[in-house]
Every structure is written in structure tokens, then in C-alpha cells.
């Protein structure tokens, strides 16, 4: 049995709805199409199609197998196109999602640049702080920041992400500089509202002492202003209203320009990650693989985060 020809025949029959239509498209006798399907079902040991004189119906096994066959044949066609074109040519539609704040700054600007490299790819970008079910909603890839919950999803680390305490130099000159996380109770701290997603509070690593090893602690500083939107906290911080605990991807450009200064650096918690999250690893389309490699390359540049 020619396995590839059998798979192509099965997909053609399922798409056209009859052996006769598939045979006409290929220019062969319907009996030959029937023999290929019989051989394929015998090889698999499973019934793929229920054939009557009036119509064809996919079995449960046939429906599942059809999806795999379509992906396999599409990947094969893509590989052939890449070789015949003399290089890597990604095609198709790419659906990606990212958190709103991070996505606006560090995903959206990269999307048109990626498409310039791969003009046969079309892209839909969803920016949302809602945790999207990638498989159920048909997304190819998500960019997510922070610790990931245990799940069946596949994750690939793209870069490190640190959180820092920052304030304007003017605020620190007027109010002083905290030297220990416990000192934050005496300062105006700009915090996420209690109904936001940052549930555990601000993370700090207390250094080891003669009596105890280093440990990670979480504090919930209070202040006169809080908000559910991290971008607003960032803007309040830049306006000099207090100390904020923000991600390096959000504030590094401000630190480099002198608009913000860091405090409590010796207590900074270990970095978490920025990840590409995928619904599955098998049959990963070329456009998805290239998108992930593109993100890694961009995020790995020494000055990427400080460009603003």
C-alpha cells in the first residue's frame, strides 16, 4: 500500500463526500479509490467511513484521523514549498494572544516586522488579561508572563522577567529611601486592587543570616491609591505619587532614562519567566515555530527591554 496516496485519497473522499467525486478529480476509476480505502482501513484495523449507496459518513475514528491527515499533508506541502522556493516559506493564518499591557509594548510592535519576513502569513493578535483556553478558542500560541500554573499546555521560556520597586528620584528625595521591605509601611505604595490578579502581594527575597537561610516572603503594602490596571500604576509612579512594584519589561526604559530609580534591589526576588505557550507540540506549523524563534531572538537582544 502506498501510504501517502492512501491518506490523500481518504482526505479527498471525506472532503468531496463520495468515491465517484474523488475518482473524477483524480481521473481514475471509483473502484480504485474504494480499494485504497479498504487497504487503509485494513492497515489501521479501524473503520474510517460508513459507505452506503447514497452517502459516506465518517466514523468517530475517521473524524479524528482526518484531522491528523490534513495536518500531515499540509506540513508536507509546506516542506515541499520551502525546498522548492530555496528557503523557509511560512504560510497560513497565525492566531496569537498576549496580556494587554505586555502585548501592547512588546508583542504588537513585533507582529508587522514578523510578517515582513514572512509575507505569506496573516496574523490575528488578541490582547487580553483573560486566561484564554488556547485549544478551545483556536489559538496557535500565547505569550504569558509570570509563573505558569500546572497544565497540559506546552510552554517555552523566551526570557526572564524580574519585578522591581521603583519611584521617581524626586519622590525619594522628598520622602526618603526604604532600606528594608518592612519600611514600605511608611511610604505611599501604589498597589493593584484586591480584585486584581496579583493575589500574593509583592515578593522579596530576604538574604541568609547566621540563624536562617534565604527565604522568599510576600508583603501587601498599603497606600492611598490602588487600581486594577498596572499601566495606571506605572503612570502614577512616573507622576511621583509613590513607590510601585513593576516588571522590568515595563520600567527598564524609564530607569535607563533616569525617570525612575530602583529601591530595595538587594531584596529583589528571583526572576520568573516570559513564555510562549502552545496547546500542543505535535504537528506544530512552520509559522508557529518561526514566530517563537523570532520572539526569542528579539527578546534576547541586550537592549531590547530598555528601548521603550
C-alpha positions as CSV (number, residue, x, y, z in Angstrom):
1,X,0.0,0.0,0.0
2,X,1.2,3.5,-0.9
3,X,0.5,5.1,2.5
4,X,0.8,8.7,1.2
5,X,-1.5,8.1,-1.7
6,X,-4.0,6.3,0.6
7,X,-4.0,9.3,3.0
8,X,-4.5,11.7,0.1
9,X,-7.4,9.6,-1.1
10,X,-9.0,9.4,2.3
11,X,-8.9,13.2,2.7
12,X,-10.2,13.7,-0.8
13,X,-13.1,11.3,-0.3
14,X,-14.0,12.9,3.0
15,X,-13.9,16.4,1.5
16,X,-15.9,15.6,-1.7
17,X,-18.4,13.3,0.0
18,X,-18.2,10.4,-2.4
19,X,-15.9,7.9,-4.1
20,X,-17.1,9.0,-7.5
21,X,-16.3,12.7,-7.0
22,X,-12.8,11.8,-5.6
23,X,-12.2,9.5,-8.5
24,X,-13.3,12.1,-11.1
25,X,-10.9,14.7,-9.5
26,X,-8.0,12.3,-9.8
27,X,-9.0,10.8,-13.2
28,X,-9.2,7.2,-12.0
29,X,-12.0,4.6,-11.6
30,X,-14.1,4.7,-8.4
31,X,-13.2,1.1,-7.8
32,X,-9.5,2.1,-7.4
33,X,-10.5,4.7,-4.8
34,X,-12.5,2.0,-2.9
35,X,-9.6,-0.4,-2.9
36,X,-7.3,2.2,-1.5
37,X,-9.7,3.0,1.3
38,X,-10.1,-0.8,2.0
39,X,-6.4,-1.2,2.2
40,X,-6.0,1.8,4.6
41,X,-8.7,0.6,6.9
42,X,-7.2,-2.9,6.9
43,X,-3.8,-1.5,7.7
44,X,-5.2,0.6,10.6
45,X,-7.5,-2.0,11.9
46,X,-10.3,0.6,12.1
47,X,-13.3,1.6,10.2
48,X,-12.9,5.2,8.9
49,X,-16.0,5.6,6.7
50,X,-19.5,4.1,6.6
51,X,-20.3,3.7,2.9
52,X,-23.9,3.3,1.6
53,X,-25.3,3.7,-1.9
54,X,-26.4,7.3,-1.1
55,X,-23.7,8.8,1.1
56,X,-20.5,8.5,3.1
57,X,-20.3,9.1,6.8
58,X,-17.1,9.5,8.9
59,X,-16.9,7.2,11.9
60,X,-15.6,8.7,15.2
61,X,-12.2,7.2,14.4
62,X,-12.4,8.5,10.9
63,X,-13.1,12.1,12.1
64,X,-10.1,12.1,14.4
65,X,-7.8,10.5,11.8
66,X,-9.0,13.0,9.2
67,X,-7.7,16.0,11.3
68,X,-4.3,14.3,11.7
69,X,-4.1,13.5,7.9
70,X,-5.0,17.1,7.0
71,X,-2.2,18.5,9.3
72,X,0.3,15.9,8.0
73,X,-0.5,16.7,4.3
74,X,-0.4,20.4,5.0
75,X,3.0,20.1,6.7
76,X,4.3,18.0,3.8
77,X,3.1,20.6,1.3
78,X,4.7,23.4,3.4
79,X,8.0,21.4,3.4
80,X,7.9,21.0,-0.3
81,X,7.2,24.7,-0.8
82,X,10.1,25.6,1.4
83,X,12.6,23.5,-0.6
84,X,11.3,24.5,-4.0
85,X,11.4,28.2,-3.0
86,X,15.0,27.8,-1.9
87,X,14.3,28.8,1.7
88,X,11.9,28.8,4.6
89,X,8.5,30.0,3.4
90,X,5.8,30.0,6.2
91,X,2.2,30.2,5.1
92,X,-1.3,30.3,6.6
93,X,-3.0,32.2,9.4
94,X,-1.4,32.7,12.8
95,X,-3.6,33.4,15.8
96,X,-1.7,34.6,18.9
97,X,-2.7,36.2,22.2
98,X,-0.9,38.1,24.9
99,X,-1.6,40.1,28.1
100,X,-2.9,43.6,27.3
101,X,-0.1,45.7,28.8
102,X,2.8,43.5,27.8
103,X,1.2,42.8,24.4
104,X,0.9,46.5,23.6
105,X,4.5,47.2,24.4
106,X,6.4,44.0,23.4
107,X,4.3,41.9,21.1
108,X,2.2,44.2,18.9
109,X,5.2,46.1,17.5
110,X,6.9,42.8,16.5
111,X,3.9,41.4,14.6
112,X,4.3,43.6,11.4
113,X,8.0,43.0,11.5
114,X,7.5,39.3,11.6
115,X,5.1,39.5,8.6
116,X,7.6,41.5,6.6
117,X,9.9,38.4,7.0
118,X,7.0,36.0,6.1
119,X,4.6,37.9,3.8
120,X,2.5,34.7,3.1
121,X,1.4,34.6,6.8
122,X,-1.6,36.5,8.0
123,X,-1.8,37.3,11.7
124,X,-4.6,37.9,14.3
125,X,-3.4,39.3,17.7
126,X,-5.7,39.2,20.7
127,X,-4.7,41.4,23.7
128,X,-6.5,40.4,26.9
129,X,-5.7,39.8,30.5
130,X,-8.2,36.9,30.5
131,X,-6.5,33.5,30.5
132,X,-7.7,32.1,27.1
133,X,-8.3,28.4,26.5
134,X,-6.0,28.1,23.5
135,X,-7.3,24.8,22.2
136,X,-11.0,25.6,22.7
137,X,-10.7,29.0,21.1
138,X,-8.4,28.1,18.3
139,X,-5.2,30.0,19.2
140,X,-1.8,28.8,17.9
141,X,0.3,30.5,20.6
142,X,0.0,32.7,23.7
143,X,2.7,34.9,25.3
144,X,2.4,34.8,29.1
145,X,4.3,36.5,31.8
146,X,5.0,35.1,35.3
147,X,4.7,31.7,37.0
148,X,2.6,29.3,35.0
149,X,0.0,27.0,36.6
150,X,0.4,23.3,36.0
151,X,-1.5,22.3,32.9
152,X,-1.4,20.1,29.8
153,X,-0.2,23.1,27.7
154,X,3.4,23.2,26.3
155,X,5.5,26.2,27.4
156,X,8.8,27.5,26.1
157,X,10.7,30.1,28.1
158,X,11.5,33.2,26.0
159,X,13.2,35.5,28.5
160,X,13.5,36.2,32.2
161,X,11.2,38.7,33.9
162,X,12.1,40.5,37.2
163,X,10.0,42.7,39.3
164,X,11.5,45.8,41.0
165,X,10.4,48.5,43.4
166,X,10.6,51.9,41.6
167,X,9.9,55.5,42.3
168,X,10.8,58.9,40.8
169,X,14.1,60.4,42.1
170,X,12.0,63.4,43.2
171,X,9.7,61.3,45.4
172,X,12.7,59.5,47.0
173,X,14.4,62.9,47.6
174,X,11.3,64.2,49.4
175,X,10.3,61.1,51.3
176,X,13.5,59.1,51.8
177,X,14.6,55.7,50.6
178,X,13.4,52.4,52.2
179,X,16.3,50.1,53.2
180,X,14.2,47.0,54.1
181,X,10.9,45.7,52.7
182,X,9.3,46.3,56.1
183,X,10.0,50.0,55.7
184,X,7.4,50.2,52.9
185,X,4.7,50.6,55.5
186,X,5.9,54.2,55.9
187,X,5.7,55.1,52.2
188,X,2.9,55.7,49.6
189,X,2.7,52.3,47.8
190,X,0.9,52.1,44.5
191,X,-0.8,48.7,44.5
192,X,-3.1,46.6,42.5
193,X,-6.7,46.5,43.8
194,X,-7.6,43.4,45.8
195,X,-9.8,42.1,43.0
196,X,-6.9,42.1,40.5
197,X,-4.9,39.0,39.6
198,X,-1.8,39.7,41.8
199,X,-3.0,37.7,44.7
200,X,0.1,37.1,46.8
201,X,1.5,40.6,47.0
202,X,5.0,42.0,46.4
203,X,7.7,39.3,46.5
204,X,11.1,39.9,48.2
205,X,14.0,37.5,49.0
206,X,15.4,38.0,52.5
207,X,19.1,37.2,52.5
208,X,20.5,34.4,54.6
209,X,21.7,35.1,58.1
210,X,23.6,33.2,60.7
211,X,20.3,31.9,62.0
212,X,18.3,31.3,58.8
213,X,18.7,30.6,55.1
214,X,17.5,32.9,52.5
215,X,13.7,32.9,52.0
216,X,11.0,34.4,49.8
217,X,8.4,36.5,51.5
218,X,5.3,38.2,50.2
219,X,4.1,41.6,51.6
220,X,0.9,43.5,51.0
221,X,1.9,47.2,51.3
222,X,-0.9,49.7,51.6
223,X,-1.2,53.2,50.2
224,X,-3.6,56.0,49.4
225,X,-4.0,54.8,45.7
226,X,-4.7,51.5,44.1
227,X,-6.0,50.4,40.7
228,X,-6.9,47.2,38.8
229,X,-4.8,48.3,35.9
230,X,-1.0,48.0,36.0
231,X,-0.5,50.6,33.3
232,X,-2.2,53.2,35.5
233,X,0.0,52.3,38.4
234,X,3.0,52.8,36.2
235,X,1.7,56.3,35.1
236,X,1.0,57.3,38.8
237,X,4.6,56.2,39.7
238,X,6.0,58.3,36.9
239,X,4.0,61.2,38.1
240,X,5.6,60.9,41.6
241,X,2.7,59.6,43.6
242,X,4.6,56.8,45.3
243,X,6.5,53.5,45.1
244,X,5.4,50.8,42.7
245,X,6.4,47.1,42.2
246,X,6.6,46.7,38.4
247,X,8.1,44.3,35.9
248,X,11.4,45.0,34.3
249,X,9.8,44.9,30.8
250,X,7.6,47.9,31.9
251,X,10.1,50.1,33.6
252,X,13.6,49.4,32.3
253,X,13.4,52.2,29.7
254,X,12.3,54.6,32.4
255,X,15.2,53.5,34.6
256,X,17.7,53.9,31.8
257,X,16.4,57.4,31.1
258,X,16.5,58.4,34.8
259,X,12.8,58.9,35.1
260,X,12.6,56.1,37.7
261,X,15.0,54.8,40.3
262,X,15.0,51.4,41.9
263,X,15.0,50.7,45.6
264,X,15.4,47.5,47.7
265,X,17.5,46.0,45.0
266,X,19.3,43.6,47.4
267,X,15.9,42.1,48.3
268,X,14.7,41.6,44.7
269,X,13.0,38.2,44.2
270,X,14.4,35.7,41.7
271,X,13.1,36.2,38.2
272,X,10.1,34.4,36.8
273,X,9.6,34.0,33.1
274,X,8.1,35.2,29.9
275,X,6.8,32.2,28.0
276,X,5.4,31.1,24.7
277,X,2.5,28.7,25.5
278,X,1.2,26.2,23.0
279,X,-1.9,23.9,23.0
280,X,0.2,21.0,21.7
281,X,3.7,20.2,20.4
282,X,2.8,17.7,17.7
283,X,2.2,19.0,14.2
284,X,3.5,22.4,15.0
285,X,3.1,24.5,11.8
286,X,6.1,26.2,10.5
287,X,4.6,29.7,11.0
288,X,4.3,28.9,14.8
289,X,7.8,27.6,15.1
290,X,9.2,30.7,13.3
291,X,7.1,33.1,15.4
292,X,8.6,31.6,18.6
293,X,12.1,31.7,17.3
294,X,11.5,35.3,16.2
295,X,10.4,36.2,19.7
296,X,13.4,34.5,21.3
297,X,15.7,36.4,19.0
298,X,14.1,39.8,19.7
299,X,13.8,39.3,23.5
300,X,17.4,38.0,23.7
301,X,18.9,41.3,22.4
302,X,20.8,43.1,25.2
303,X,19.0,46.4,24.7
304,X,15.5,45.2,23.8
305,X,13.8,46.0,27.1
306,X,15.4,49.4,27.5
307,X,14.3,50.7,24.1
308,X,10.9,51.7,25.5
